[in-house]
Amino acid sequence: MRLFVAIRFSPAVRAVLLDAVDALRRQGRGTFTRPENLHLTLAFLGEVEDPAPVLAALAAACTGGAFSLTVGGLGRFEDLWWAGVRDNERLEALALRVQDALRQAGFSVERRPWRPHITLVRRWRGPQPRLTVPDTAMRVERVSLMKSERVEGKLVYTELWAFRL
């Protein structure tokens, strides 16, 4: 199964992100992130046969307690537009702990610098969007192990396990 580690959003943050997706949809075309798939990736694992080592690594890495996270701003990687995450030492430390624990468990986790972002649309076709994603804060209390699969042609993300911080 195809797995990744993520933070899921509070209703307030989800609402702001959905407003941003709707605003982009009115301004151009692309592959828009479905509402239930909005997330912040901490680590991508790809295909994993046995999730047990992943669970053990995450149990060890998900420490440090809950913290505040602020989503806001808009950016892009070529034809992908994303909402940003304000600088956050606790988030950065969590992501690095998760990635290190997964590497120590034998998983091939990307080594390039982690850039927190929330994908809003891929394959964007349209003018430069006129959009502001307002700063919206939430409390991060858990980390989710997610499964990614295609179901009837749609990309579906399912939470398999959650780890309290």
trRosetta pair geometry for C-beta under 8 A, 3 or more apart (Angstrom, degrees):
i j d omega theta_ij theta_ji phi_ij phi_ji
1 47 7.1 150 78 -143 19 59
1 48 6.1 -33 67 61 70 79
1 51 7.4 -20 57 -55 120 110
1 147 5.3 -35 167 -136 126 112
1 149 7.2 -51 -149 -66 89 112
2 45 7.8 162 -172 82 49 83
2 46 6.2 -52 -138 -167 79 35
2 47 5.7 -36 -89 -82 66 56
2 48 7.6 125 -115 13 19 79
2 147 6.7 103 71 -163 62 63
2 148 4.5 -63 103 64 113 92
2 149 6.6 154 40 -72 107 64
3 45 4.4 -8 83 59 92 127
3 46 7.4 -11 47 60 65 21
3 48 4.8 -22 14 16 125 129
3 51 6.7 138 -77 -107 157 103
3 54 6.4 -22 127 -128 159 169
3 145 6.3 -11 -163 -177 116 90
3 146 6.7 144 -155 79 62 50
3 147 5.9 -36 -97 -99 70 57
3 148 7.3 179 -90 11 19 85
3 160 7.6 -47 -121 13 107 143
4 41 5.6 -44 168 -133 131 105
4 42 8.0 146 166 49 84 65
4 43 6.6 -175 -159 95 69 51
4 44 4.6 -23 -112 -114 107 60
4 45 6.0 -168 -88 15 45 80
4 145 8.0 165 87 -157 32 51
4 146 5.2 -22 67 64 78 102
4 148 6.4 37 5 -24 108 119
5 41 7.2 95 75 -162 55 63
5 42 4.5 -58 106 64 101 105
5 43 4.5 24 39 49 114 89
5 44 7.9 -133 25 -68 70 28
5 45 7.3 80 -18 -26 86 106
5 58 6.6 -177 -116 -101 130 120
5 98 5.6 -161 114 177 158 139
5 102 7.6 -139 -13 -59 141 141
5 143 6.3 10 -178 169 100 110
5 144 7.2 160 -157 84 53 48
5 145 5.9 -29 -102 -103 72 59
5 146 7.2 163 -100 16 19 86
6 39 4.1 13 177 167 143 129
6 40 6.0 143 -162 72 82 46
6 41 5.3 -44 -98 -100 90 46
6 42 6.2 -176 -95 5 29 84
6 143 7.4 157 80 -165 29 69
6 144 5.3 -28 69 67 79 97
6 146 5.2 5 18 -8 119 133
6 157 7.9 0 24 -178 158 141
7 39 6.6 153 72 -169 46 78
7 40 4.4 -11 54 59 99 106
7 42 6.7 89 -22 -41 86 106
7 69 7.2 91 148 -18 158 174
7 140 5.7 -35 -144 -131 133 118
7 142 7.9 144 -131 90 71 56
7 143 6.3 -52 -84 -115 71 64
7 144 7.1 138 -106 17 22 92
8 39 5.6 -40 -96 -113 59 92
8 142 7.8 -12 37 85 97 100
8 144 5.5 40 -20 -4 107 143
8 159 7.1 -38 -45 -78 144 129
9 13 4.0 -120 -169 89 116 118
9 14 4.7 150 101 -57 121 80
9 17 6.8 87 74 3 177 141
9 38 6.0 -33 13 115 132 111
9 39 7.2 -149 -18 -105 91 44
9 40 7.6 101 -61 -12 92 97
9 71 7.5 -3 -122 -30 124 152
9 138 6.5 156 -156 0 70 171
10 13 4.9 89 53 12 80 101
10 14 6.8 -143 92 -6 39 90
10 138 3.9 -176 4 -131 127 130
10 139 7.3 76 -60 38 135 64
11 14 5.6 -57 -143 39 30 114
11 15 6.3 36 158 -26 65 104
12 15 5.8 -52 -151 29 29 113
12 16 6.9 26 153 -15 62 103
12 136 5.7 -162 136 -179 99 122
12 138 6.5 174 63 -82 105 99
13 16 5.8 -54 -153 35 36 110
13 17 6.3 32 152 -16 68 108
13 71 5.2 95 -146 22 111 139
13 136 5.1 165 -101 111 66 121
13 137 8.0 -93 -72 111 104 10
13 138 4.8 -58 -31 -34 128 134
14 17 5.7 -60 -147 41 31 111
14 18 6.1 32 155 -20 68 107
14 35 7.1 68 -175 -169 108 90
14 38 6.1 144 -125 74 80 143
15 18 5.8 -53 -144 37 29 111
15 19 6.5 34 153 -21 62 103
16 19 5.7 -51 -152 32 31 114
16 20 6.7 32 149 -19 63 104
16 71 6.7 153 86 94 135 120
16 83 7.9 119 120 -141 100 156
16 133 6.5 95 157 -165 106 81
16 134 6.2 -114 -142 58 127 86
16 136 4.5 -170 -16 -9 159 155
17 20 5.5 -52 -152 33 35 114
17 21 6.5 36 150 -19 66 101
17 38 5.2 114 124 -149 150 152
17 71 7.0 -35 -62 144 102 153
17 83 5.8 -108 -113 -1 89 158
17 118 6.3 -72 -122 131 130 144
17 120 7.0 -151 -167 -100 85 97
17 133 7.5 30 -98 -144 54 121
18 21 5.5 -48 -146 35 36 112
18 22 6.3 38 153 -19 65 104
18 35 5.6 22 -102 -115 113 102
18 38 7.6 -98 -61 -36 74 153
19 22 5.7 -55 -149 38 31 113
19 23 6.3 33 152 -21 65 105
20 23 5.7 -52 -147 35 32 111
20 24 6.5 32 153 -17 64 104
20 74 7.3 -178 -150 -93 129 110
20 83 5.9 105 81 -71 172 119
20 120 5.6 -79 120 -124 112 143
20 131 6.1 97 -143 175 80 132
20 133 4.9 8 -89 -97 138 101
21 24 5.8 -55 -150 38 31 111
21 25 6.3 37 150 -25 65 106
21 32 5.4 105 -165 -170 106 116
21 33 6.3 -109 -105 57 132 84
21 35 7.6 -151 51 -80 159 70
21 120 5.3 -157 -87 -162 76 92
21 121 7.0 144 -131 -52 76 93
22 25 5.5 -51 -147 32 32 117
22 26 6.7 31 154 -19 63 103
23 26 5.9 -55 -154 33 32 110
23 27 6.7 16 153 -10 64 115
23 129 7.2 95 126 -171 99 119
23 131 4.9 133 119 -112 136 116
24 27 5.8 -73 -150 43 34 105
24 28 6.6 -48 179 46 71 93
24 30 7.4 -45 151 40 117 126
24 32 6.8 157 92 -110 118 110
24 81 6.4 179 -118 78 143 147
24 120 5.9 126 -6 140 158 122
24 121 5.2 -152 143 -22 150 140
24 124 7.6 -78 -171 -120 119 111
24 129 5.7 -32 -110 -115 78 144
24 131 6.5 -20 -66 -56 75 161
25 28 7.9 -104 -135 60 16 52
25 32 5.9 -2 -79 -77 101 155
25 121 8.0 176 -66 -84 65 133
27 126 5.4 117 131 156 76 149
27 127 6.8 -93 172 55 102 86
27 129 5.2 115 96 -120 155 80
27 130 6.9 177 -109 31 148 76
27 131 7.4 -123 0 -43 154 113
28 121 7.9 120 84 142 108 164
28 124 6.0 46 115 -170 142 83
28 125 5.7 -179 177 88 106 49
28 126 1.9 -99 -106 -24 124 152
28 127 6.7 -161 -72 29 117 54
28 129 7.0 -95 4 -79 122 90
29 124 7.7 140 83 -158 47 42
29 125 4.5 -16 65 63 94 104
29 126 6.1 144 18 -46 58 103
30 79 7.4 -176 -121 161 122 98
30 81 7.9 111 74 18 174 105
30 121 4.1 76 98 174 140 114
30 122 6.1 170 172 77 108 37
30 123 4.9 161 -146 85 81 68
30 124 4.3 -23 -79 -96 143 45
30 125 5.9 166 -66 14 77 71
30 126 7.4 -85 -29 0 103 108
31 121 6.5 143 72 -162 46 67
31 122 4.5 -23 64 64 106 93
31 123 5.1 58 4 39 98 112
32 120 7.1 -29 -145 157 74 62
32 121 4.9 -28 -101 -102 62 89
33 37 5.3 -134 -174 86 88 108
33 38 5.8 101 135 -80 131 71
33 119 5.4 134 -62 107 133 86
33 120 5.7 -104 15 -145 116 25
33 121 6.8 -114 -8 -70 79 41
33 122 7.9 94 -55 -11 78 88
34 37 4.6 74 62 9 86 113
34 38 8.0 -132 89 -31 47 72
34 154 7.2 49 -45 -172 155 113
34 155 7.3 177 9 71 123 88
35 38 6.4 -33 -164 -10 37 110
36 156 7.9 -6 101 -140 123 69
36 157 7.2 -176 127 53 85 92
37 155 6.5 51 -105 107 154 102
37 156 7.6 -128 -81 -134 107 28
37 157 4.9 118 -124 10 78 120
38 118 6.3 32 -164 -174 87 117
39 118 7.2 179 82 -130 25 91
39 144 7.7 -94 -140 61 131 126
39 146 6.9 -1 -141 -49 174 164
39 157 6.7 -119 -12 136 140 166
40 69 8.0 -134 14 174 166 153
40 85 6.5 66 -126 -64 139 141
40 116 6.0 14 -164 -159 115 98
40 117 7.7 163 -131 76 81 21
40 118 5.6 -55 -83 -80 77 91
41 44 6.0 5 -174 -56 135 88
42 94 6.8 -71 -131 123 134 94
42 95 4.7 -150 -150 -117 86 77
42 98 4.9 30 143 71 128 158
42 99 7.3 -141 152 -47 83 85
42 114 7.8 8 -158 -153 48 143
42 143 6.7 -19 2 -147 155 118
43 95 7.2 155 -46 -159 85 74
43 98 5.2 -152 -13 126 128 112
43 99 5.0 171 -92 -87 123 74
43 102 5.6 160 155 8 160 158
43 109 5.2 -32 -156 -136 114 125
43 110 7.9 -174 -145 30 71 87
44 109 7.4 139 61 -137 55 74
44 110 6.7 35 50 -9 100 114
45 48 5.4 4 135 -47 129 122
45 54 6.6 -15 -97 -108 165 130
45 102 6.8 -123 -93 -163 103 139
45 107 5.6 -46 -133 -166 96 138
45 109 7.1 -36 -95 -89 61 83
46 108 7.6 -13 28 70 129 99
48 51 5.9 83 122 -84 129 65
48 54 6.2 18 -167 -38 161 136
48 107 7.6 -18 -100 -113 112 118
50 53 6.6 71 102 5 99 92
51 54 4.8 -59 -162 42 65 119
51 55 5.8 69 141 -28 87 99
51 145 7.0 108 -163 159 126 147
51 160 6.8 -95 -151 135 167 153
51 161 7.8 155 153 -3 137 133
52 55 5.7 -54 -148 33 32 112
52 56 6.5 30 156 -17 65 105
53 56 5.6 -52 -147 37 36 112
53 57 6.3 37 155 -20 67 105
53 105 4.6 150 166 179 107 121
53 106 6.8 -24 160 42 156 107
53 107 7.6 166 114 -42 119 103
54 57 5.8 -57 -149 37 30 110
54 58 6.3 25 155 -15 66 109
54 102 6.9 18 -125 -118 73 95
54 105 7.0 154 -84 115 39 157
54 107 7.2 62 -91 -54 86 146
54 145 6.3 113 135 -131 122 137
55 58 5.9 -58 -145 40 29 108
55 59 6.3 34 155 -24 64 106
55 145 7.0 -59 -88 -36 70 163
55 161 6.1 4 -111 85 102 173
56 59 5.7 -51 -147 31 30 114
56 60 6.7 25 155 -14 62 106
56 105 6.8 147 80 -111 101 133
57 60 6.0 -62 -156 38 31 108
57 61 6.1 16 155 -11 68 117
57 98 7.7 90 138 -156 101 56
57 101 4.0 144 -174 141 90 101
57 102 5.1 111 145 -82 155 51
57 104 7.0 156 -122 67 111 91
57 105 4.2 -82 -66 -29 128 144
57 107 7.6 -91 -6 7 171 125
58 61 5.6 -64 -136 45 33 105
58 62 5.6 26 169 -22 73 113
58 98 6.7 20 -113 -132 73 91
58 101 6.9 150 -70 105 31 141
58 102 7.9 32 -60 -69 72 91
58 143 6.6 -152 -164 99 112 125
58 145 6.2 -107 -39 -62 168 112
58 161 7.6 130 81 103 152 124
58 163 5.2 -158 147 -35 108 154
59 62 6.6 -51 -128 33 20 104
59 163 6.4 -152 -93 -122 50 129
60 63 7.6 -40 164 -24 37 113
60 101 5.3 169 81 -134 108 135
61 94 7.6 103 154 -163 95 62
61 97 4.3 154 -157 137 92 96
61 98 4.6 130 142 -90 149 50
61 100 7.4 154 -109 64 121 83
61 101 3.9 -119 -57 -4 120 151
61 102 7.8 -26 -30 -30 156 75
62 94 7.6 39 -120 -150 56 101
62 97 7.9 162 -64 109 30 126
62 98 7.4 45 -66 -85 71 96
62 142 7.9 19 -166 -151 137 50
62 143 5.0 -141 -110 29 122 128
62 163 3.9 122 40 131 173 132
62 164 7.2 119 140 76 127 30
62 165 5.7 -109 176 -96 88 63
63 97 7.2 -116 40 168 87 161
63 165 7.2 119 -156 -155 8 66
64 67 7.4 -20 127 -33 106 119
64 90 6.7 167 147 -155 133 94
64 93 6.7 149 -114 109 166 123
64 94 6.5 -132 52 -82 146 89
64 97 7.7 177 -20 -2 131 162
64 165 6.3 -41 70 -172 75 102
65 165 5.6 73 173 136 12 94
66 139 5.6 23 169 175 123 100
66 140 6.1 175 -155 85 72 54
66 141 4.4 -10 -107 -101 120 68
66 165 5.0 131 -73 80 51 118
67 88 7.3 133 133 179 129 118
67 90 3.9 -159 -142 119 172 156
67 91 7.0 -144 92 -52 135 69
67 94 7.9 -153 28 -33 134 133
67 139 7.4 170 91 -153 22 64
67 140 5.5 -10 62 52 71 102
67 165 7.4 -77 0 131 80 156
68 88 7.8 -142 94 -132 65 125
68 137 5.7 -4 -173 -170 106 116
68 138 7.3 158 -151 83 62 32
68 139 6.0 -43 -97 -100 60 59
68 140 7.4 157 -115 9 9 83
69 85 6.6 -34 -175 -154 101 110
69 86 7.9 158 -175 49 55 87
69 88 6.0 1 -119 -103 69 171
69 91 5.9 90 -107 -72 105 129
69 137 6.8 153 81 -152 41 65
69 138 5.6 -21 63 63 91 81
69 139 7.6 134 17 -123 82 12
69 140 4.9 62 -15 -33 123 114
70 85 7.1 130 83 -162 53 60
70 86 4.2 0 79 25 108 127
70 88 7.3 163 28 -65 78 122
70 135 5.3 2 179 -164 116 96
70 136 6.9 155 -153 74 68 31
70 137 4.6 -33 -94 -92 81 78
70 138 8.0 154 -90 17 38 62
71 83 5.8 33 179 140 106 122
71 84 7.1 153 -162 88 59 46
71 85 5.8 -38 -106 -102 60 66
71 86 7.6 -133 -81 -4 12 83
71 118 6.7 6 -140 -2 123 143
71 133 7.1 -72 142 149 89 120
71 135 7.3 157 82 -146 43 45
71 136 5.4 -20 61 61 91 86
71 137 7.9 172 18 -88 67 29
71 138 7.4 17 -3 7 104 106
72 83 7.2 -39 -114 -177 6 96
72 84 6.2 -33 84 73 43 91
72 85 7.9 95 30 -116 57 23
72 86 6.0 21 42 -45 104 101
72 133 5.5 176 -150 110 44 88
72 134 6.0 -51 -124 142 104 25
72 135 3.5 -26 -67 -89 155 58
72 136 6.4 146 -67 11 91 62
73 83 6.8 123 76 -166 54 59
73 84 3.7 -18 76 36 110 127
73 86 7.6 125 0 -71 121 71
73 133 5.8 -40 49 63 14 105
73 135 7.8 30 -26 -74 75 75
74 81 6.6 -5 -172 -174 99 101
74 82 7.3 156 -154 84 54 42
74 83 6.3 -37 -98 -106 60 53
74 84 6.9 -116 -54 -10 14 96
74 129 7.1 -107 166 84 153 124
74 131 5.7 103 -68 95 163 100
74 132 7.0 -127 -10 -126 120 30
74 133 5.1 131 -57 0 86 109
75 81 7.4 164 90 -153 34 59
75 82 5.6 -23 68 65 81 89
75 84 5.5 73 -2 -63 113 106
75 117 6.7 -94 65 -121 116 125
76 79 7.7 -8 -172 -118 115 7
76 80 6.3 151 -157 82 70 52
76 81 5.0 -33 -96 -100 91 61
76 82 6.8 155 -95 17 37 78
76 124 7.6 -69 -132 20 124 151
77 80 4.7 -7 62 60 88 108
77 82 7.2 28 1 -4 93 121
77 117 7.8 144 -20 80 115 172
79 122 7.0 64 112 -176 89 51
79 123 5.5 28 129 -120 128 25
79 124 4.7 -165 -175 37 75 79
79 125 7.7 13 -156 -57 121 58
80 119 6.2 -47 -175 -132 113 99
80 121 7.0 -176 -147 94 51 53
80 122 5.1 -9 -106 -113 91 64
80 123 7.7 21 -77 -21 69 37
80 124 6.9 171 -85 -11 19 105
81 119 7.9 105 81 -155 45 56
81 120 5.1 -48 101 61 89 110
81 121 5.1 17 45 51 100 94
81 124 5.6 72 -16 -63 105 146
81 129 6.5 51 -125 4 160 142
82 117 3.9 32 149 174 152 115
82 118 5.7 146 -167 66 90 43
82 119 5.3 -48 -101 -96 96 40
82 120 5.8 166 -111 2 33 88
83 117 7.1 147 71 -166 43 68
83 118 4.4 -19 58 61 95 109
83 120 5.9 94 -23 -49 86 116
83 133 4.6 -172 -127 -167 102 170
84 116 7.5 86 -165 103 59 85
84 117 6.2 -37 -107 -114 51 74
84 118 7.7 -126 -48 20 9 86
84 133 7.2 151 27 73 75 134
85 88 6.6 -66 150 8 104 121
85 91 6.8 -126 151 135 137 168
85 116 4.1 -46 41 120 135 126
85 117 7.0 -134 -1 -83 94 33
85 118 7.3 106 -48 -21 95 97
86 135 6.7 32 -43 -127 132 109
88 91 3.8 51 98 14 119 115
88 92 6.4 164 89 -15 63 84
88 116 8.0 -18 39 28 108 163
89 92 5.6 -55 -145 39 32 113
89 93 6.2 33 157 -20 66 107
90 93 5.8 -53 -146 37 30 111
90 94 6.4 33 153 -20 63 105
91 94 5.7 -55 -150 35 31 112
91 95 6.4 30 154 -19 65 106
91 116 6.6 8 142 -67 132 159
91 140 7.2 106 -94 10 91 162
92 95 5.9 -55 -148 36 30 111
92 96 6.4 25 156 -15 64 108
92 114 7.5 157 -136 79 72 122
93 96 5.9 -58 -147 40 30 109
93 97 6.3 32 155 -20 65 106
94 97 5.8 -55 -147 36 30 111
94 98 6.3 29 156 -18 65 107
94 140 7.9 -121 1 123 172 146
94 143 7.2 -170 174 -75 125 133
94 165 7.5 -35 -115 -117 133 128
95 98 5.8 -56 -149 37 29 111
95 99 6.2 24 156 -15 65 109
95 114 5.2 -179 145 132 140 167
95 116 7.3 -130 -62 -70 155 104
96 99 5.8 -55 -142 41 31 109
96 100 6.0 30 159 -18 66 109
96 114 7.4 -144 -69 14 69 142
97 100 5.9 -58 -144 40 26 109
97 101 6.1 26 159 -19 64 109
98 101 6.0 -58 -146 37 26 109
98 102 6.4 23 156 -17 63 109
98 143 7.0 -158 -90 -169 136 157
99 102 5.8 -58 -148 38 29 110
99 103 6.4 31 154 -19 65 105
99 109 4.8 -176 -152 133 84 153
99 114 7.1 -142 -40 -59 151 134
100 103 5.7 -54 -148 36 32 111
100 104 6.3 31 154 -18 66 107
101 104 5.7 -55 -147 38 31 112
101 105 6.4 28 152 -17 63 108
102 105 5.6 -57 -148 39 32 111
102 107 4.4 -51 167 57 91 128
102 109 5.0 88 95 -45 123 134
103 106 7.8 101 178 -28 31 8
103 107 6.4 -91 -86 66 32 71
103 108 7.8 60 -114 -111 73 23
103 109 5.3 -92 -63 29 86 111
119 122 6.6 7 -175 -53 124 90
121 124 5.3 87 115 -80 117 93
126 129 7.1 57 102 -70 120 77
140 143 8.0 40 174 -67 107 71
140 165 6.6 50 124 0 84 153
141 164 6.4 -23 156 -144 81 76
141 165 5.8 -145 -166 33 35 101
142 162 4.7 16 172 179 135 107
142 163 6.1 153 -158 75 78 42
142 164 5.3 -42 -96 -99 89 46
142 165 6.3 -146 -83 -11 32 84
143 162 7.1 154 76 -157 39 61
143 163 4.8 -17 58 59 91 101
143 165 6.8 92 -18 -61 93 95
144 159 4.7 -64 -162 -129 127 105
144 160 7.9 125 178 40 82 60
144 161 7.2 156 -155 84 57 47
144 162 5.1 -26 -99 -102 74 77
144 163 7.7 -170 -77 18 28 73
145 159 7.3 101 70 -160 51 62
145 160 4.9 -57 99 62 98 102
145 161 4.4 15 39 53 116 94
145 162 7.6 -143 18 -72 72 33
145 163 7.7 69 -23 -16 92 102
146 157 5.1 -2 -177 -172 125 101
146 158 6.7 145 -158 72 70 38
146 159 5.8 -43 -100 -97 74 51
146 160 6.7 164 -113 4 18 88
147 157 7.1 156 76 -154 47 50
147 158 4.7 -17 56 60 100 94
147 160 5.3 85 -25 -45 103 115
148 155 6.7 -12 -166 -168 93 95
148 156 7.5 155 -151 80 46 47
148 157 5.6 -16 -97 -100 70 75
149 155 7.7 157 85 -150 29 52
149 156 5.7 -25 69 62 77 93
149 158 7.4 -9 21 6 106 111
150 153 6.5 0 -178 -119 105 14
150 154 6.9 147 -154 69 63 30
150 155 6.1 -38 -97 -91 66 52
150 156 7.3 129 -124 14 16 86
151 154 5.7 -33 68 63 73 85
151 156 4.6 6 14 -4 118 137
159 162 6.3 13 176 -57 127 94
